[in-house]
C-alpha cells in the first residue's frame, strides 16, 4: 500500500494517499444510489441506509485529515479532527511491539511505550506503560516509522 510521505528538514509527515478519498467517494456514490432506491420502495431499511450514507459523507473527507508527524523530538498522530496521540523520545525508555486480541476474533498490533522512571511528564507518568493501538496509516508505514525512531535513539525490544 502506498502512502504519501513528505520530508521537510528534520520532520517527516505521513498522510493518506489521495486515492483513499476516491474510494470513499465511490462508496458514498453507491450508498447515495442505494438510499434513493430504498426511499422509492418504502422499505424499512431506508433510514439505516440514510444514516450510513451520512456517516460515509462525513467520514470520507475527515479521513484525509489523518497524519503522522515524526520529528527529531517526538512522534504525533492526528486522526480526523481532534484525536491526537504520540510521545517525546526523551521520555521513552523503550517500545515493545506486540499483538493483542481485538474485536471479531482479530489480532491488533499494539506499541507498548515504556516511559522512563524520571520522565519529564511528571510523577503520574514516570515508569508507566502506554498502549498505542496503531491504525491503518501507522501500520502501513510502521517499518519506516520504526527506522526513523531508531535513528533518533528510541530502543525497540
Buried (B, 14 or more C-beta within 10 A) or exposed (E): EEBBBEEEEEEBBBBBBEEBBEEBBEBBEEBBEBBEEBEEEEEEEBEEBBEBBEEBBEEBEEBBBBBBBBBEEBBBBBBEEEEEBBBBBBBBBEBEBEEEEEEEEEEBBBBBBBBBEEBEBEEEBBEEEBEBEBBEBBEBBBEBBBEBBEEBEBEEE
